Amino acid sequence: MSDESRSLFELVPGKRVQGRYRILRASRQSGLSAAFEVQDEEAGEHLELTVFPPGTFDAPGQVEEYRSVMEPWLRVESPHVLAVRDLLPLFGATFALVTQLPEGPSLRSVLQESNHLSQGEVLRLGIQLCQGLEAIHGQGLIHGDVKPHTIHVSGEGDGFTATLVDGGITPGLWNAKHLGDRTALIGTPFYAPVEQFGGESPDVRSDIYNVATVLFESATGMLPWPGSTFLEVFQAKLSRRPPTMRDRAPEAEVDADLERVITGGLMADRNERYADARAFGRALQELSAAAERE
């Protein structure tokens, strides 16, 4: 590796990537990648550059395949999905993704402070997440890992806006590395549906299950299923229906209709869940409209 190529991974403020994106500061980090706030010196925008470290891909050919897999994300348009702006095969087996800069804290940070959201906030959150999923699924894509860490929230109260981030990153890596339809668990065990524990790839109804889990937690401050280990969570999820909100959070006061709508996305059998994000979103919108009329 040349000194110039090697220096691309000395990601410090002032460093330029491909002569265009000047690094300002580190912003987020996951087990798969590191993200940086950057200045796009051509467009004059502040964006986010997500870099996959050396070793993520086994060969340069996989980088190009990953770029091909992620290319449809350039066409996803929704105020509730972080827009992808550029796909950058760098050098060797290295890749970077340029997106909008996420606004506001993650939902995880919000829940750590407030424990749970009001019913109106849960409905608004769910409606917006379903709208985001509609845009994603409309391009034949799957998010694959919806959870509080991959949702950012800007604004406050009834005026907040939820945005899905990191869409398609893990499923895309699986595809680019030719790991097949039956894989190790993609996503996060606490939010993943039971079929993924058996190695099945996520699909539209997997994303719905993720969102329903997030809404259950947002309404109660608790995850639907008890357990602190992979095996305990898996065994709990084998039940056809999730525990009731009263069972998981006796002190929580959640409207029965809201619980019913959320439960429709949490069924163990994917065929018993909402058929798509539009159907889930419609159920939430009808409940929201009914609440406004009261």
C-alpha positions in Angstrom: 0.0 0.0 0.0 1.4 3.4 -0.9 1.9 6.1 1.7 -0.9 8.2 0.1 -3.3 5.3 0.3 -2.3 4.4 3.8 -2.8 8.0 4.9 -6.5 7.8 3.9 -7.1 5.9 7.1 -5.4 8.5 9.3 -8.9 10.0 9.6 -8.2 13.2 11.5 -9.7 16.7 11.2 -8.5 18.3 8.1 -7.9 15.1 6.1 -9.5 15.0 2.7 -10.9 11.9 1.2 -10.8 11.7 -2.6 -9.8 15.4 -2.6 -13.4 16.4 -1.9 -14.6 15.4 1.6 -12.7 17.2 4.4 -13.0 15.5 7.8 -14.3 17.7 10.6 -14.8 15.3 13.5 -15.8 11.7 14.4 -19.6 11.3 14.7 -20.7 7.7 15.2 -19.2 4.2 15.4 -20.6 0.7 15.1 -19.1 -2.8 15.0 -18.9 -2.6 11.2 -17.8 1.0 10.4 -16.8 4.4 11.7 -18.6 7.6 10.6 -17.2 11.1 10.4 -18.8 14.5 9.8 -17.2 16.0 6.7 -17.4 19.1 4.6 -18.2 18.5 0.9 -15.9 21.1 -0.5 -17.6 20.9 -3.9 -21.2 21.3 -2.8 -20.5 23.3 0.4 -22.5 20.8 2.6 -21.8 19.1 5.9 -22.3 15.4 5.3 -21.4 12.1 7.0 -18.7 9.8 5.6 -19.0 6.1 6.8 -15.8 4.2 6.3 -15.5 0.4 6.3 -12.1 -0.6 7.7 -9.6 -2.7 5.9 -10.5 -6.4 6.3 -14.2 -5.8 5.9 -13.9 -7.1 2.3 -11.8 -10.0 1.2 -11.0 -8.7 -2.2 -11.4 -5.6 -4.4 -14.1 -7.4 -6.4 -16.3 -7.5 -3.3 -16.0 -3.8 -2.9 -17.5 -3.3 -6.4 -20.2 -5.8 -5.7 -21.1 -3.9 -2.5 -21.2 -0.7 -4.4 -23.6 -2.3 -6.8 -25.8 -3.7 -4.0 -25.9 -0.2 -2.3 -26.5 1.8 -5.6 -30.3 1.6 -5.3 -30.1 3.5 -2.0 -29.2 6.6 -4.0 -32.8 6.5 -5.3 -34.5 6.3 -1.9 -36.3 9.5 -1.3 -38.0 10.1 2.0 -37.7 12.7 4.8 -37.6 9.6 7.1 -34.6 7.9 5.6 -31.1 9.3 5.7 -30.3 10.1 2.0 -27.3 8.4 0.4 -25.2 10.9 -1.6 -22.2 9.0 -2.9 -20.6 5.5 -2.9 -16.8 5.5 -2.8 -14.7 2.4 -3.6 -11.4 3.8 -2.3 -8.3 1.6 -2.7 -7.7 -2.1 -2.4 -10.6 -3.6 -0.5 -11.9 -0.5 1.1 -15.2 1.4 0.8 -16.9 4.6 2.0 -20.5 5.7 2.0 -21.5 9.4 1.9 -24.9 10.4 3.4 -26.7 13.3 4.8 -25.6 14.2 8.3 -28.1 12.7 10.8 -30.0 15.3 12.8 -30.7 15.0 16.5 -29.8 12.2 18.9 -30.5 8.5 18.4 -33.8 7.1 19.7 -31.6 5.0 22.1 -30.3 8.2 23.7 -33.8 9.6 24.0 -35.1 6.5 25.7 -32.2 6.4 28.1 -33.3 9.9 29.3 -37.0 9.5 29.3 -37.5 5.7 29.5 -40.6 5.8 27.3 -42.6 8.1 25.0 -46.2 9.3 25.2 -48.8 7.5 23.2 -48.9 10.4 20.7 -45.2 10.3 20.3 -45.2 6.5 19.7 -47.9 6.9 17.0 -45.9 9.7 15.3 -42.7 7.6 15.5 -44.4 4.5 14.1 -46.1 6.4 11.2 -42.9 8.1 10.2 -40.9 4.8 10.4 -43.4 3.1 8.2 -43.3 5.9 5.7 -39.5 5.5 5.6 -39.8 1.7 5.1 -42.3 2.2 2.3 -39.7 4.3 0.4 -37.0 1.7 1.1 -39.1 -1.3 0.2 -40.3 0.5 -2.9 -36.8 0.3 -4.3 -36.7 -3.5 -3.6 -34.5 -2.9 -0.6 -34.5 -4.0 3.1 -33.2 -2.0 6.0 -32.2 -5.1 7.9 -31.4 -3.6 11.3 -34.1 -1.2 12.6 -33.5 -0.5 16.3 -33.2 2.6 18.5 -29.5 3.1 17.6 -30.4 3.3 13.8 -33.2 5.9 14.4 -32.4 9.5 14.9 -34.9 12.0 16.3 -34.9 15.8 15.7 -37.3 18.3 17.2 -39.4 17.8 20.3 -42.9 16.8 21.4 -45.5 16.4 18.7 -43.2 18.1 16.1 -40.3 15.6 16.2 -39.0 13.9 13.0 -37.7 10.4 13.0 -35.1 9.3 10.4 -33.8 5.8 9.7 -30.0 5.5 9.3 -27.5 2.8 8.3 -30.1 1.1 6.0 -28.9 -2.0 4.1 -25.4 -2.0 5.4 -25.4 -5.4 7.0 -27.6 -7.2 4.4 -25.5 -5.6 1.7 -22.2 -6.9 3.1 -23.7 -10.4 3.3 -24.7 -10.2 -0.4 -21.4 -8.8 -1.5 -19.5 -11.5 0.4 -21.6 -14.3 -1.2 -22.7 -15.7 2.2 -26.0 -17.0 0.7 -29.6 -16.7 1.7 -29.1 -18.7 4.9 -26.6 -16.8 7.0 -25.6 -16.1 10.5 -28.0 -13.7 12.3 -28.2 -10.4 10.5 -29.3 -7.6 12.7 -29.6 -7.3 16.5 -31.1 -10.3 18.4 -33.3 -8.2 20.7 -35.1 -6.7 17.6 -34.7 -9.5 15.0 -37.7 -11.8 14.3 -37.5 -15.5 15.1 -36.9 -16.6 11.5 -33.6 -14.8 11.4 -32.3 -16.8 14.4 -32.5 -19.8 12.0 -30.3 -17.9 9.5 -33.0 -16.7 7.1 -32.3 -13.3 5.4 -34.4 -10.3 6.5 -37.3 -9.3 4.3 -40.1 -6.7 4.4 -41.9 -8.3 7.3 -38.6 -8.6 9.2 -38.3 -4.8 9.0 -42.0 -4.5 10.2 -41.1 -6.8 13.2 -38.1 -4.5 14.0 -40.3 -1.4 14.0 -43.0 -3.0 16.1 -40.4 -4.0 18.7 -39.1 -0.5 18.8 -42.6 0.9 19.3 -43.3 -1.6 22.1 -40.1 -0.5 23.8 -40.9 3.2 23.2 -44.4 2.8 24.7 -43.4 0.8 27.8 -39.6 1.3 28.4 -39.2 -2.5 28.1 -38.5 -4.9 25.2 -41.3 -7.3 24.5 -39.4 -10.4 25.3 -37.5 -11.2 28.5 -34.0 -12.6 28.5 -30.4 -11.4 28.7 -28.8 -14.0 26.6 -29.1 -15.0 22.9 -30.7 -18.3 23.9 -33.2 -16.8 26.4 -34.4 -14.2 23.9 -34.7 -16.8 21.1 -36.8 -19.1 23.4 -39.1 -16.2 24.4 -39.6 -15.3 20.8 -40.9 -18.8 19.9 -44.2 -17.9 21.5 -46.8 -17.1 18.8 -47.6 -13.8 20.4 -45.5 -11.4 22.5 -46.2 -10.9 26.2 -48.7 -8.2 27.0 -47.4 -4.7 27.8 -48.9 -5.1 31.3 -46.9 -8.3 31.8 -43.7 -6.5 30.8 -44.3 -3.1 32.3 -47.1 -3.2 34.9 -46.7 0.5 35.6 -47.1 1.6 32.0 -50.5 2.9 31.0 -50.8 2.0 27.3 -54.0 2.2 25.4 -55.4 -1.2 24.4 -55.8 -0.2 20.8 -52.2 0.9 20.5 -51.1 -2.4 22.0 -53.3 -4.3 19.5 -51.8 -2.4 16.5 -48.2 -2.9 17.7 -48.8 -6.6 18.4 -49.9 -7.0 14.8 -46.2 -6.5 13.8 -44.8 -8.8 16.5 -46.3 -12.2 15.5 -43.7 -15.1 15.5 -45.1 -16.3 12.1 -44.2 -13.7 9.6 -47.4 -14.5 7.6 -49.5 -13.3 10.6 -47.8 -9.8 10.6 -48.8 -6.9 8.5 -48.2 -7.6 4.8 -46.2 -4.4 4.3 -45.2 -1.1 5.8 -48.2 0.7 4.3 -50.6 -1.6 6.0 -48.8 -1.1 9.4 -48.6 2.6 8.8 -52.3 2.8 7.9 -53.3 1.1 11.2 -51.2 3.6 13.1 -52.7 6.5 11.2 -56.2 5.4 11.8 -55.5 5.1 15.6 -53.9 8.6 15.5 -56.9 10.1 13.7 -59.3 8.5 16.2 -57.3 9.9 19.1 -57.4 13.4 17.6 -61.2 13.2 17.3 -61.7 12.4 21.0 
